Amino acid sequence: MSFLPFTRPSIDEATIAGVAEVLRSGWITSGPQVKAFEAELSRYCGGRPVRTFASGTITMEVGLRLAGVGPGDEVITTPLSWVATASVILEVGARPVFVDVDPVTRNIDLKKIEPAITKKTKAIIPVDLAGLPVDRDLLYQLSKKHQLRVVEDAAQAFGASWRGRRIGSFGDLVSFSFHANKNITTAEGGALVLPDESLVPLTEKLRFQGVVRSGEDGMEVDVLGGKANMTDIAARIGLGQLPHLEEFTAKRRALARHYFERWDRSLGCELPPEDFGNSNWHMFQAVLPAGFPRARFIAAMREAGIGVGVHYPAIHTFSAYRALGYREGQFPNAERIGRETVTLPLFPAMELTDVERVVKAVNDIVRGARK
Ligand SMILES: Cc1ncc(COP(=O)(O)O)c(C=O)c1O
């Protein structure tokens, strides 16, 4: 039986041919494909302005800069995310203020945000972990009440929605990632949805060395910017992915449903909320029974020909963060989930029988270890 990875992008032949055309065209960095991809993304996001970037990480960093976050500011976020969520806060000179997660949704516990707000708090970065959206109604009630900006880390939430509205089509700044593992990919890349058109010029400057060209030969730089533009090669992949989004999401939902149908609840694992309205099912994550050795589980699954991912150890437990004063024990829900969670295979090219194979292997391993 062939190895089943925990994820794999689905890229069709038309997209591969399209990328070859871009490569032959003589224009391979940012150009017409980027413009076309941004126009399609904007259409998807209800007409809001969208600009693409080289990665989801730099997209978030630019989002924070546009929100005016800088040295001396605090940004509230979750410790249970890919480390980029917090690193970008440090990158702009601000301080991450972590708030523990809700053990059921595994997303930031919105009830715990108010006590963490200080005079220095400038923004909130919510993360839609595994594609399950943070409650946008409560989030924006909070941000309005305390006049905080929001940079949505929707890296994992492309294709998800909140009560019938697409993530990205409303709210403050919304950041997506198109890394290879995401629900649609450009290999590496990201996109920022802007709350209004007036931010477009600064966004474009921050993306490309601050440069503004004019006339035949004019060039001016009035702010410092990085080098974070998406290439036409990447954008062409994205253009080939977008038409498949609905089909990809539907398949992910069907596979997730099958996990719930087949899962043996007596194993003692914690499953995610059964949300088939909002989530895009970016990942299917189970929390192993308390004390179960995760490394042994992963090795045994590999033996059975199945890949397992680890997303993620709590950010504040990394040594670079401990050196800044964060300590183990501060956010027990995130720490426990971060230690015990496993990401099981879920991607559009999988079949329902693959889910059955995974569930059987999980049963054998967890039960076998208990004997
Ligand atoms: C929650 C979250 N935030 C940020 C990122 C950063 O995105 P990228 O890898 O495209 O830089 C990712 C993806 O890797 C992510 O999953």
The ligand as an ORCA input file, in Angstrom:
! r2SCAN-3c Opt
* xyz 0 1
  C      -1.649     30.074     11.318
  C      -0.561     30.443     10.374
  N      -0.079     31.696     10.403
  C       0.885     32.085      9.547
  C       1.415     31.228      8.614
  C       2.519     31.729      7.736
  O       2.292     31.533      6.404
  P       3.517     31.234      5.390
  O       4.030     29.876      5.681
  O       2.873     31.360      4.058
  O       4.546     32.297      5.620
  C       0.930     29.918      8.544
  C       1.376     28.932      7.536
  O       2.381     28.405      7.423
  C      -0.060     29.509      9.461
  O      -0.532     28.256      9.444
*
